[in-house]
């Protein structure tokens, strides 16, 4: 059975989950400001937890610079690095292929046409 509480306006007995009071028609008569605060804190906590989980899972898929250098890639400033506004560039071989890696300080400055024109098809 639902818990009975006093309406926050007229103090008539209503269920805590009632949509409106049957006597004074106040909306959500059984919910106090503390209940609203608890709901807001719960929503904020859930949102922050989801953002942290997303960030953790996303970062696991990124290549770390230490891993690149451990694989034998050498840091080089190349002409293409400067053309494409990259902060740094690495060159190396991976599975017998020549690979160039770039690190960008600002992705908005990236020239996407350069990469699309050279993409393997």
C-alpha positions in Angstrom: 0.0 0.0 0.0 1.2 3.5 -0.8 2.6 5.7 1.9 0.3 8.5 3.1 1.7 11.9 3.7 0.2 15.4 4.3 -0.5 17.6 1.3 2.1 20.3 1.2 -0.6 23.0 0.8 -3.7 21.9 2.8 -2.3 19.0 4.8 -5.0 16.6 3.6 -3.8 12.9 3.6 -2.6 11.9 0.1 -0.3 9.2 -1.2 3.3 10.3 -1.7 3.0 9.6 -5.5 -0.3 11.4 -6.1 -0.4 13.6 -9.1 -2.7 16.1 -7.4 -4.5 16.7 -4.1 -8.2 15.7 -4.2 -9.0 18.6 -1.8 -7.0 21.6 -3.0 -5.8 20.3 -6.5 -2.1 21.1 -5.8 0.1 19.3 -8.2 2.5 16.6 -6.7 1.1 17.3 -3.1 3.2 14.5 -1.5 6.5 15.6 -2.8 8.5 18.0 -0.7 11.4 20.3 -1.8 13.7 17.7 -0.2 12.2 15.0 -2.5 12.8 17.3 -5.5 16.4 17.9 -4.3 17.0 14.2 -4.0 15.7 13.6 -7.5 17.9 16.4 -8.9 21.0 15.0 -7.2 20.2 11.5 -8.4 19.9 12.8 -12.0 23.1 14.8 -11.8 25.0 11.9 -10.2 23.8 9.5 -13.0 24.7 12.0 -15.7 28.2 12.5 -14.3 28.7 8.7 -13.9 27.7 8.2 -17.5 30.1 10.9 -18.7 33.0 9.4 -16.7 32.2 5.9 -18.1 32.2 7.2 -21.6 35.4 9.1 -21.1 37.1 6.0 -19.6 36.0 3.7 -22.4 36.8 6.3 -25.1 40.3 6.9 -23.8 41.1 3.1 -23.8 40.8 3.1 -27.6 43.1 6.0 -28.2 46.7 5.4 -29.2 49.1 6.7 -26.6 52.3 8.5 -27.6 54.4 6.1 -25.5 52.9 3.1 -27.4 53.8 4.7 -30.7 57.4 5.4 -29.7 57.7 1.9 -28.1 56.7 0.4 -31.5 59.7 2.1 -33.1 58.0 5.2 -34.6 60.3 8.3 -34.7 59.2 11.8 -34.0 59.7 14.0 -37.2 58.6 17.4 -38.3 57.7 16.9 -41.9 56.4 19.2 -44.5 52.9 17.6 -44.3 52.9 18.0 -40.5 53.2 21.8 -40.9 50.8 22.0 -43.8 48.1 20.2 -41.9 48.5 22.3 -38.7 49.7 19.3 -36.7 51.6 19.9 -33.5 53.7 16.7 -33.9 54.3 13.9 -36.3 55.7 10.4 -36.1 56.9 8.1 -38.9 57.3 4.4 -38.7 56.5 1.0 -40.2 53.6 -1.2 -39.1 53.0 -4.6 -40.7 55.4 -3.7 -43.5 53.5 -0.5 -44.3 54.9 3.1 -44.0 52.7 4.9 -41.4 52.6 8.6 -40.5 50.9 9.7 -37.3 49.9 13.2 -36.5 48.9 14.9 -33.2 46.7 18.0 -33.5 46.4 20.7 -30.9 43.2 22.0 -32.4 41.1 19.7 -34.5 39.1 22.6 -35.9 42.2 23.6 -37.9 42.4 20.2 -39.6 42.4 20.2 -43.4 40.2 17.2 -44.0 40.5 17.3 -47.8 44.2 16.4 -47.5 43.4 13.2 -45.6 40.4 12.2 -47.8 42.5 12.6 -51.0 45.1 10.2 -49.6 42.7 7.6 -48.0 43.1 4.1 -49.2 40.2 3.0 -51.2 
